[in-house]
Amino acid sequence: MKNNDKLAIFQAKQGIKVAREATNRKDNRFVLILSGGALGLALLGQFLYFSVGPGFVAPTDEVAVESDPAPTNSDLVPDPALAENRTWAGALNLNNQPIGLELYGDLASQATANFVSLVKSGYFEGVSCHRLTTAGIYVLQCGDPEGTGSGGPGYNFGPIENAPSDDMYGEGVLAMARVGGDGYSMGSQFFIVYGESQILSDAAGGYTVFGKVTSGLDSVKAIAEAGTADGSSDGAPINAVSLSGISVE
């Protein structure tokens, strides 16, 4: 066999060896990607909920402060002193089913003052609960007069108050909705947690907990059990839900 032939055979064998090693490395990387993917998908669900959905509140041009928040000292933002640094008792109806509330004027004075002010002005009467989630995160979101997830009172406020350090939101929690990554984008939208949920903090932090449901949570759970209009785990309730009979004292 000529030396040139031997060299050609050797080079061919080396080429096959290198190709096999490259394939093995790709396979290993693929396995690592797949194993990380399962965790990634779980985290992605929560990220999308709070950054794309109501993540909470969707930025819009109609409510400019959603995408470019107004300062918290805006003349339109209720004075935190209105919360009186005390616990408030409240009530509302969801489709004529009574719900008892407790508001934390001492722990979340700005959010409580905002809620109290909107209640006393009649802002929430007839407003819908436009969004329901039934997998991973268990909340009913309300307070948007447009019913689209992008409406608000014409102002925004912050910062975040009284957010749980462990990202766990228990049954009955009342918390403020906001734009993902923006702690100064709260307005009128809030959510009721009807089943313990881990809601991961984002770049801005967690979500302001300003109160809890003290009675009637079964009515919220019944709305959740009925599901969403499109059968998904995140959408409008299959039966329209509206707020009425709201009071605080």
C-alpha positions as CSV (number, residue, x, y, z in Angstrom):
1,M,0.0,0.0,0.0
2,K,1.4,3.4,-1.0
3,N,2.1,5.9,1.7
4,N,-0.4,8.3,0.1
5,D,-3.1,5.7,0.4
6,K,-2.2,5.0,4.1
7,L,-2.4,8.7,4.8
8,A,-5.8,9.0,3.2
9,I,-7.1,6.0,5.2
10,F,-5.7,7.4,8.5
11,Q,-7.2,10.8,7.8
12,A,-10.6,9.3,7.0
13,K,-10.5,7.3,10.3
14,Q,-9.6,10.5,12.2
15,G,-12.4,12.3,10.6
16,I,-14.9,9.6,11.7
17,K,-13.6,9.7,15.2
18,V,-13.8,13.5,15.4
19,A,-17.4,13.4,14.0
20,R,-18.4,10.8,16.6
21,E,-17.0,12.9,19.5
22,A,-18.8,16.0,18.2
23,T,-22.0,14.0,18.0
24,N,-21.6,12.8,21.6
25,R,-21.0,16.3,22.9
26,K,-24.2,17.5,21.1
27,D,-26.2,14.6,22.6
28,N,-24.9,15.5,26.1
29,R,-25.8,19.1,25.6
30,F,-29.3,18.1,24.4
31,V,-29.9,16.0,27.5
32,L,-28.9,18.9,29.7
33,I,-31.2,21.2,27.8
34,L,-34.1,18.8,28.2
35,S,-33.6,18.4,31.9
36,G,-33.4,22.1,32.4
37,G,-36.4,22.6,30.2
38,A,-38.9,21.1,32.6
39,L,-38.0,23.5,35.3
40,G,-37.9,26.4,32.8
41,L,-41.4,25.7,31.6
42,A,-42.8,25.7,35.2
43,L,-41.1,29.1,35.8
44,L,-42.2,30.4,32.4
45,G,-45.9,29.9,33.2
46,Q,-45.6,32.2,36.2
47,F,-43.5,34.7,34.3
48,L,-46.0,34.9,31.4
49,Y,-48.9,35.3,33.8
50,F,-47.5,38.3,35.5
51,S,-45.6,39.9,32.6
52,V,-47.9,39.3,29.7
53,G,-51.2,38.8,31.4
54,P,-52.4,40.8,34.4
55,G,-49.2,39.9,34.8
56,F,-51.4,41.7,35.8
57,V,-52.1,45.1,34.4
58,A,-51.4,45.5,30.7
59,P,-49.7,48.7,29.6
60,T,-51.9,50.7,27.2
61,D,-51.8,54.1,25.5
62,E,-55.3,54.9,26.8
63,V,-54.1,54.8,30.3
64,A,-50.7,56.4,29.8
65,V,-49.6,55.9,33.4
66,E,-49.7,52.1,32.9
67,S,-46.7,52.2,30.6
68,D,-45.2,55.5,32.0
69,P,-46.4,55.6,35.6
70,A,-47.4,58.8,37.2
71,P,-45.5,59.8,40.4
72,T,-46.9,58.6,43.6
73,N,-47.4,62.2,44.8
74,S,-49.8,62.8,41.9
75,D,-52.8,64.9,43.0
76,L,-55.0,62.0,41.9
77,V,-53.5,59.4,44.2
78,P,-55.3,59.1,47.5
79,D,-53.3,60.2,50.6
80,P,-52.0,57.1,52.5
81,A,-53.3,58.9,55.7
82,L,-56.8,58.0,54.6
83,A,-56.0,54.4,55.7
84,E,-55.8,55.7,59.3
85,N,-53.1,53.1,60.2
86,R,-55.9,50.7,61.2
87,T,-57.7,47.5,60.1
88,W,-60.8,48.1,58.1
89,A,-63.8,45.9,57.8
90,G,-65.5,45.6,54.4
91,A,-67.9,43.7,52.2
92,L,-68.8,43.2,48.6
93,N,-71.0,41.0,46.4
94,L,-69.7,38.8,43.6
95,N,-72.8,38.1,41.5
96,N,-74.9,38.8,44.6
97,Q,-73.0,36.4,46.7
98,P,-71.7,38.2,49.9
99,I,-67.9,38.3,50.6
100,G,-66.5,39.7,53.9
101,L,-63.2,41.6,53.8
102,E,-60.5,42.9,56.1
103,L,-58.1,45.7,54.9
104,Y,-54.6,46.3,56.3
105,G,-54.5,50.1,56.7
106,D,-51.5,49.6,58.9
107,L,-49.4,47.3,56.7
108,A,-50.3,48.6,53.3
109,S,-51.5,52.2,53.9
110,Q,-51.2,53.4,50.3
111,A,-53.1,50.4,48.7
112,T,-55.7,50.5,51.5
113,A,-56.3,54.2,51.1
114,N,-56.6,53.7,47.4
115,F,-59.2,50.9,47.8
116,V,-61.2,52.8,50.4
117,S,-61.2,55.9,48.2
118,L,-62.4,54.0,45.1
119,V,-65.1,52.2,47.1
120,K,-66.4,55.4,48.6
121,S,-66.6,57.1,45.2
122,G,-68.6,54.1,43.8
123,Y,-65.9,53.3,41.3
124,F,-66.1,49.5,41.7
125,E,-69.9,49.2,41.4
126,G,-70.8,47.0,38.4
127,V,-67.1,46.5,37.5
128,S,-66.2,43.0,36.4
129,C,-63.8,40.3,37.5
130,H,-62.3,39.8,34.1
131,R,-59.7,37.1,34.7
132,L,-59.5,33.7,36.3
133,T,-56.6,31.4,36.6
134,T,-57.0,27.7,37.5
135,A,-53.6,26.0,37.3
136,G,-50.5,26.8,39.3
137,I,-51.7,30.2,40.3
138,Y,-55.3,30.4,41.7
139,V,-56.6,33.9,41.5
140,L,-59.7,35.9,40.4
141,Q,-58.7,39.4,39.1
142,C,-61.1,42.3,39.4
143,G,-61.3,46.1,39.3
144,D,-60.8,47.0,35.6
145,P,-63.7,49.2,34.5
146,E,-62.9,48.2,30.9
147,G,-62.9,44.5,31.6
148,T,-59.9,44.0,29.5
149,G,-57.0,44.0,31.9
150,S,-55.7,47.4,30.8
151,G,-58.1,49.8,32.5
152,G,-57.6,51.9,35.6
153,P,-58.5,55.0,37.6
154,G,-56.3,57.3,35.5
155,Y,-53.4,57.2,37.9
156,N,-50.8,54.8,39.2
157,F,-49.0,54.4,42.5
158,G,-46.3,52.6,44.3
159,P,-44.1,51.3,45.8
160,I,-45.0,47.7,46.6
161,E,-46.1,47.2,50.2
162,N,-46.4,44.1,52.5
163,A,-45.3,41.5,49.9
164,P,-44.6,38.0,51.3
165,S,-40.9,37.3,51.5
166,D,-41.4,33.7,50.5
167,D,-43.6,34.5,47.4
168,M,-46.5,32.4,48.9
169,Y,-50.0,33.9,48.8
170,G,-52.5,32.1,51.0
171,E,-56.2,31.4,50.5
172,G,-58.2,34.6,50.8
173,V,-55.4,37.1,50.2
174,L,-56.3,40.4,48.5
175,A,-53.4,41.8,46.5
176,M,-52.8,44.6,44.0
177,A,-52.3,43.8,40.3
178,R,-49.5,45.6,38.5
179,V,-47.4,45.6,35.4
180,G,-44.6,43.0,35.5
181,G,-41.3,44.5,36.6
182,D,-42.9,47.8,37.6
183,G,-43.6,48.5,41.3
184,Y,-45.2,51.9,40.5
185,S,-47.9,50.6,38.2
186,M,-50.7,49.8,40.6
187,G,-54.1,51.4,40.0
188,S,-57.6,49.8,40.6
189,Q,-57.0,46.2,39.7
190,F,-56.7,43.7,42.4
191,F,-56.8,39.9,42.8
192,I,-58.4,37.4,45.2
193,V,-56.4,34.3,45.9
194,Y,-58.8,31.4,46.3
195,G,-56.1,28.7,46.6
196,E,-52.6,28.9,48.0
197,S,-50.3,30.1,45.2
198,Q,-46.6,30.7,44.8
199,I,-46.3,33.8,42.7
200,L,-42.7,34.5,42.0
201,S,-41.2,38.0,42.6
202,D,-39.9,39.8,39.6
203,A,-37.4,42.6,39.1
204,A,-39.7,45.0,41.0
205,G,-40.4,42.6,43.9
206,G,-43.6,40.8,45.0
207,Y,-47.3,42.0,45.0
208,T,-48.9,44.3,47.6
209,V,-51.1,42.4,50.0
210,F,-53.6,44.9,51.4
211,G,-56.2,42.6,53.0
212,K,-58.0,39.3,53.1
213,V,-61.3,37.6,52.6
214,T,-62.9,36.8,55.9
215,S,-66.0,35.1,54.7
216,G,-67.6,33.9,51.5
217,L,-64.4,32.5,49.8
218,D,-66.5,29.5,48.8
219,S,-68.3,31.8,46.3
220,V,-65.0,32.6,44.7
221,K,-64.1,28.9,44.5
222,A,-67.4,28.1,42.9
223,I,-66.6,30.7,40.2
224,A,-63.3,29.0,39.7
225,E,-64.8,25.5,39.5
226,A,-67.0,26.6,36.7
227,G,-63.9,27.4,34.7
228,T,-63.1,29.9,31.9
229,A,-65.1,30.8,28.9
230,D,-62.6,29.3,26.5
231,G,-61.8,26.2,28.6
232,S,-58.2,27.3,29.2
233,S,-56.5,27.7,32.7
234,D,-56.2,31.5,32.2
235,G,-59.0,33.6,30.8
236,A,-62.4,35.2,31.5
237,P,-64.7,33.3,33.8
238,I,-67.3,31.3,31.9
239,N,-70.0,33.1,33.7
240,A,-69.6,36.9,33.9
241,V,-68.7,38.1,37.3
242,S,-69.4,41.6,38.6
243,L,-68.8,43.5,41.8
244,S,-71.6,45.2,43.7
245,G,-72.7,46.2,47.2
246,I,-69.2,47.3,48.2
247,S,-68.6,49.0,51.6
248,V,-65.8,49.7,54.0
249,E,-65.8,51.0,57.6
